[in-house]
Amino acid sequence: MAERIAALGGWPDACSETLSERNTLESLPFGELPTSQALTAVEAGLERVAAVVTSWLATPSVSQDPVTADLLTSLCRDIMTRKWLARAQQ
């Protein structure tokens, strides 16, 4: 993703402060978690990330750029596969 952002003239800001400010995922509770609770949290997080990627795919700038759209579609497919695997473990 960073390479594609750079190729389009952007700057992929992966600084921890930026990522922390823009994070929309819920934090896990502190301490040991039962496996089922951890897997449910992983599944929910992956669903949230997939929703964000899907929303990016709907933007005109991405829908008119087949290379970026393909990259995001592949990313979304991978995320949904991992979500399915997390659910299958429950």
Backbone as ProteinMPNN parsed JSONL, in Angstrom:
{"seq_chain_A": "MAERIAALGGWPDACSETLSERNTLESLPFGELPTSQALTAVEAGLERVAAVVTSWLATPSVSQDPVTADLLTSLCRDIMTRKWLARAQQ", "coords_chain_A": {"N_chain_A": [[0.823, -1.183, 0.0], [1.926, 1.221, 0.804], [3.831, 1.638, -1.195], [2.169, 2.032, -3.402], [0.821, 4.361, -2.67], [2.985, 6.139, -2.63], [3.705, 5.962, -5.336], [1.613, 7.291, -6.487], [2.156, 9.833, -5.802], [1.786, 10.535, -3.195], [2.451, 10.602, 0.384], [3.205, 8.039, 2.406], [2.231, 7.987, 5.524], [3.227, 6.461, 8.255], [3.752, 6.877, 10.883], [3.816, 6.279, 14.382], [2.32, 8.021, 16.004], [0.495, 9.194, 14.206], [-0.904, 6.931, 13.317], [-2.042, 6.117, 15.728], [-3.729, 8.302, 16.292], [-5.59, 8.092, 14.224], [-6.756, 5.654, 14.505], [-9.504, 3.494, 14.561], [-10.245, 1.19, 15.687], [-11.445, -0.936, 18.302], [-9.947, -1.221, 21.484], [-8.485, -4.075, 23.024], [-9.43, -5.597, 26.126], [-7.383, -5.254, 29.058], [-5.165, -7.793, 30.134], [-5.444, -11.41, 30.501], [-7.318, -13.153, 28.037], [-10.19, -15.148, 27.336], [-10.053, -17.624, 24.767], [-12.222, -17.616, 22.951], [-13.259, -15.035, 23.272], [-11.095, -13.486, 22.428], [-10.884, -14.304, 19.739], [-13.359, -13.422, 18.783], [-12.99, -10.675, 19.038], [-10.867, -10.284, 17.243], [-12.13, -11.024, 14.869], [-14.104, -9.003, 14.724], [-12.48, -6.735, 14.501], [-11.225, -7.23, 12.036], [-13.472, -7.151, 10.393], [-14.147, -4.455, 10.63], [-11.898, -3.237, 9.445], [-12.127, -4.273, 6.856], [-14.497, -3.016, 6.098], [-13.664, -0.358, 5.967], [-11.772, -0.497, 3.885], [-13.484, -1.288, 1.816], [-15.077, 0.992, 1.659], [-13.199, 2.782, 0.675], [-12.861, 1.725, -1.864], [-15.177, 2.566, -3.09], [-14.852, 5.231, -3.617], [-14.547, 7.905, -6.005], [-11.919, 8.515, -6.944], [-10.507, 6.161, -6.56], [-12.093, 4.225, -7.842], [-11.747, 4.962, -10.458], [-9.183, 4.297, -10.944], [-7.732, 1.6, -11.967], [-5.533, 0.004, -11.103], [-5.069, 0.668, -8.395], [-7.609, 0.031, -7.42], [-7.631, -2.731, -7.889], [-5.569, -3.537, -6.18], [-6.656, -2.836, -3.675], [-8.951, -4.432, -3.707], [-7.811, -6.983, -3.636], [-6.596, -6.814, -1.124], [-8.863, -6.562, 0.515], [-10.075, -9.037, 0.027], [-8.173, -10.749, 1.188], [-8.328, -9.918, 3.861], [-10.994, -10.643, 4.46], [-10.794, -13.395, 4.173], [-9.111, -14.009, 6.329], [-10.8, -13.201, 8.371], [-12.833, -15.085, 8.1], [-11.345, -17.367, 8.783], [-10.772, -16.801, 11.475], [-13.35, -16.89, 12.532], [-13.958, -19.571, 12.027], [-12.458, -20.861, 13.918], [-13.791, -20.593, 16.267]], "CA_chain_A": [[0.0, 0.0, 0.0], [2.807, 2.387, 0.88], [4.432, 1.836, -2.513], [1.154, 2.587, -4.298], [0.614, 5.749, -2.246], [4.14, 6.892, -3.113], [3.646, 6.008, -6.795], [0.595, 8.277, -6.859], [2.611, 11.149, -5.377], [1.483, 10.774, -1.79], [3.453, 10.234, 1.38], [2.587, 7.068, 3.318], [2.569, 8.344, 6.906], [3.024, 5.331, 9.167], [4.269, 7.237, 12.204], [2.949, 5.729, 15.427], [1.39, 9.047, 16.462], [-0.556, 9.321, 13.2], [-1.718, 5.718, 13.363], [-2.805, 6.154, 16.972], [-4.774, 9.319, 16.157], [-6.585, 7.703, 13.22], [-7.231, 4.314, 14.805], [-10.921, 3.393, 14.905], [-10.482, -0.138, 16.241], [-11.603, -0.984, 19.747], [-8.84, -1.864, 22.191], [-8.81, -5.262, 23.805], [-9.262, -5.369, 27.56], [-6.089, -5.639, 29.596], [-5.103, -9.085, 30.817], [-5.683, -12.64, 29.75], [-8.657, -13.279, 27.466], [-10.551, -16.476, 26.834], [-9.826, -17.74, 23.328], [-13.418, -17.213, 22.203], [-13.357, -13.571, 23.312], [-10.024, -12.96, 21.579], [-11.247, -14.549, 18.344], [-14.465, -12.519, 18.461], [-12.401, -9.344, 18.873], [-10.11, -10.302, 15.989], [-13.122, -11.02, 13.788], [-14.717, -7.673, 14.669], [-11.476, -5.815, 13.979], [-11.07, -7.491, 10.61], [-14.683, -6.653, 9.739], [-14.033, -2.991, 10.59], [-10.884, -2.898, 8.438], [-12.716, -4.587, 5.55], [-15.475, -1.966, 5.801], [-12.915, 0.835, 5.568], [-11.223, -0.752, 2.546], [-14.621, -1.274, 0.892], [-15.477, 2.393, 1.448], [-12.202, 3.382, -0.214], [-13.135, 1.248, -3.221], [-16.331, 3.286, -3.625], [-14.527, 6.623, -3.921], [-14.281, 8.105, -7.438], [-10.493, 8.478, -7.287], [-10.073, 4.762, -6.608], [-12.854, 3.488, -8.856], [-11.222, 5.336, -11.768], [-7.784, 3.855, -10.999], [-7.845, 0.14, -11.894], [-4.43, -0.609, -10.359], [-5.358, 0.849, -6.972], [-8.817, -0.752, -7.131], [-7.24, -4.139, -7.832], [-4.789, -3.715, -4.955], [-7.576, -2.796, -2.532], [-9.808, -5.62, -3.78], [-7.002, -8.104, -3.135], [-6.447, -6.617, 0.312], [-10.155, -6.87, 1.132], [-10.238, -10.488, -0.071], [-7.3, -11.344, 2.19], [-8.906, -9.607, 5.178], [-12.197, -11.45, 4.649], [-10.339, -14.776, 4.383], [-8.633, -14.094, 7.712], [-11.993, -13.113, 9.219], [-13.463, -16.414, 8.041], [-10.503, -18.296, 9.561], [-10.983, -16.514, 12.902], [-14.685, -17.408, 12.883], [-13.918, -21.033, 11.97], [-11.787, -21.352, 15.124], [-14.654, -20.414, 17.445]], "C_chain_A": [[0.871, 1.252, 0.0], [3.443, 2.68, -0.481], [3.434, 2.456, -3.482], [0.884, 4.051, -3.957], [1.752, 6.623, -2.774], [4.107, 7.028, -4.64], [2.639, 7.043, -7.283], [0.947, 9.681, -6.376], [2.309, 11.492, -3.93], [2.643, 10.399, -0.884], [2.784, 9.301, 2.383], [3.045, 7.302, 4.755], [2.219, 7.187, 7.836], [3.634, 5.618, 10.537], [3.293, 6.747, 13.274], [1.934, 6.748, 15.929], [0.211, 9.191, 15.502], [-1.486, 8.118, 13.248], [-2.592, 5.689, 14.609], [-3.966, 7.141, 16.887], [-5.912, 8.868, 15.246], [-7.193, 6.323, 13.477], [-8.713, 4.346, 15.192], [-11.262, 2.017, 15.484], [-10.622, -0.064, 17.756], [-10.414, -1.715, 20.356], [-9.343, -3.098, 22.92], [-8.658, -4.939, 25.286], [-7.896, -5.873, 28.013], [-6.191, -7.003, 30.268], [-5.417, -10.246, 29.892], [-7.133, -12.699, 29.277], [-8.944, -14.745, 27.161], [-10.395, -16.486, 25.314], [-11.03, -17.256, 22.53], [-13.565, -15.696, 22.171], [-12.293, -12.929, 22.416], [-10.369, -13.135, 20.104], [-12.406, -13.66, 17.899], [-13.939, -11.107, 18.219], [-11.608, -9.247, 17.57], [-11.071, -10.235, 14.81], [-13.763, -9.645, 13.63], [-13.737, -6.643, 14.102], [-11.273, -5.985, 12.484], [-12.284, -7.01, 9.826], [-14.618, -5.137, 9.595], [-13.029, -2.563, 9.509], [-11.43, -3.17, 7.039], [-13.728, -3.519, 5.142], [-14.781, -0.687, 5.343], [-12.358, 0.663, 4.157], [-12.336, -0.716, 1.503], [-15.085, 0.155, 0.624], [-14.473, 3.117, 0.549], [-12.464, 2.98, -1.66], [-14.276, 2.015, -3.882], [-16.024, 4.738, -3.984], [-14.191, 6.776, -5.405], [-12.795, 7.996, -7.796], [-9.969, 7.045, -7.379], [-10.802, 4.009, -7.715], [-12.38, 3.807, -10.27], [-9.761, 4.938, -11.947], [-7.763, 2.337, -10.851], [-6.726, -0.542, -11.105], [-4.679, -0.517, -8.856], [-6.588, 0.032, -6.578], [-8.482, -2.232, -7.006], [-6.466, -4.434, -6.545], [-5.702, -3.754, -3.726], [-8.53, -3.987, -2.529], [-9.061, -6.84, -3.263], [-6.825, -8.022, -1.622], [-7.736, -6.998, 1.035], [-10.407, -8.381, 1.111], [-9.411, -11.189, 0.992], [-7.846, -11.119, 3.602], [-10.12, -10.487, 5.441], [-11.847, -12.933, 4.826], [-9.874, -14.96, 5.816], [-9.795, -14.008, 8.695], [-12.696, -14.47, 9.254], [-12.669, -17.419, 8.872], [-10.67, -18.07, 11.06], [-12.333, -17.069, 13.346], [-14.679, -18.933, 12.927], [-13.264, -21.634, 13.22], [-12.681, -21.279, 16.364], [-15.519, -21.627, 17.697]], "O_chain_A": [[0.592, 2.218, -0.711], [3.577, 3.841, -0.87], [3.801, 3.307, -4.293], [0.736, 4.883, -4.852], [1.516, 7.711, -3.299], [4.442, 8.084, -5.177], [2.795, 7.604, -8.368], [0.15, 10.609, -6.514], [2.551, 12.616, -3.49], [3.685, 9.936, -1.345], [1.896, 9.719, 3.125], [4.126, 6.862, 5.148], [1.051, 6.968, 8.159], [3.99, 4.692, 11.266], [2.078, 6.799, 13.08], [0.802, 6.383, 16.249], [-0.937, 9.296, 15.935], [-2.707, 8.267, 13.223], [-3.752, 5.282, 14.549], [-5.065, 6.848, 17.357], [-7.068, 9.223, 15.474], [-8.062, 5.883, 12.724], [-9.12, 5.13, 16.049], [-12.428, 1.718, 15.739], [-9.993, 0.768, 18.409], [-9.935, -2.708, 19.808], [-10.487, -3.148, 23.372], [-7.843, -4.095, 25.656], [-7.331, -6.796, 27.427], [-7.2, -7.318, 30.898], [-5.622, -10.087, 28.689], [-8.055, -12.346, 30.013], [-8.046, -15.492, 26.773], [-10.587, -15.461, 24.659], [-10.866, -16.554, 21.532], [-13.955, -15.134, 21.148], [-12.565, -11.945, 21.729], [-10.17, -12.218, 19.306], [-12.429, -13.197, 16.759], [-14.391, -10.421, 17.302], [-11.676, -8.233, 16.876], [-10.851, -9.479, 13.863], [-13.943, -9.175, 12.506], [-14.125, -5.781, 13.313], [-11.161, -5.004, 11.75], [-12.139, -6.514, 8.709], [-14.992, -4.595, 8.555], [-13.293, -1.631, 8.75], [-11.215, -2.369, 6.13], [-13.808, -3.157, 3.968], [-15.26, -0.011, 4.433], [-12.46, 1.57, 3.331], [-12.146, -0.168, 0.418], [-15.444, 0.493, -0.504], [-14.858, 3.971, -0.249], [-12.309, 3.79, -2.574], [-14.332, 2.103, -5.109], [-16.857, 5.408, -4.595], [-13.61, 5.868, -5.999], [-12.452, 7.444, -8.842], [-9.087, 6.754, -8.186], [-10.184, 3.236, -8.447], [-12.588, 3.011, -11.186], [-9.166, 5.213, -12.989], [-7.774, 1.83, -9.729], [-6.965, -1.583, -10.493], [-4.52, -1.5, -8.132], [-6.604, -0.591, -5.516], [-8.992, -2.912, -6.117], [-6.688, -5.46, -5.902], [-5.537, -4.601, -2.848], [-8.88, -4.497, -1.465], [-9.629, -7.646, -2.525], [-6.895, -9.034, -0.925], [-7.696, -7.683, 2.057], [-10.906, -8.935, 2.09], [-9.891, -12.125, 1.632], [-7.826, -12.026, 4.434], [-10.26, -11.025, 6.539], [-12.537, -13.646, 5.555], [-10.207, -15.96, 6.453], [-9.779, -14.666, 9.736], [-13.102, -14.94, 10.317], [-13.255, -18.233, 9.586], [-10.705, -19.027, 11.833], [-12.439, -17.654, 14.424], [-15.333, -19.525, 13.785], [-13.499, -22.799, 13.538], [-12.346, -21.852, 17.401], [-16.301, -21.64, 18.648]]}, "name": "protein", "num_of_chains": 1, "seq": "MAERIAALGGWPDACSETLSERNTLESLPFGELPTSQALTAVEAGLERVAAVVTSWLATPSVSQDPVTADLLTSLCRDIMTRKWLARAQQ"}
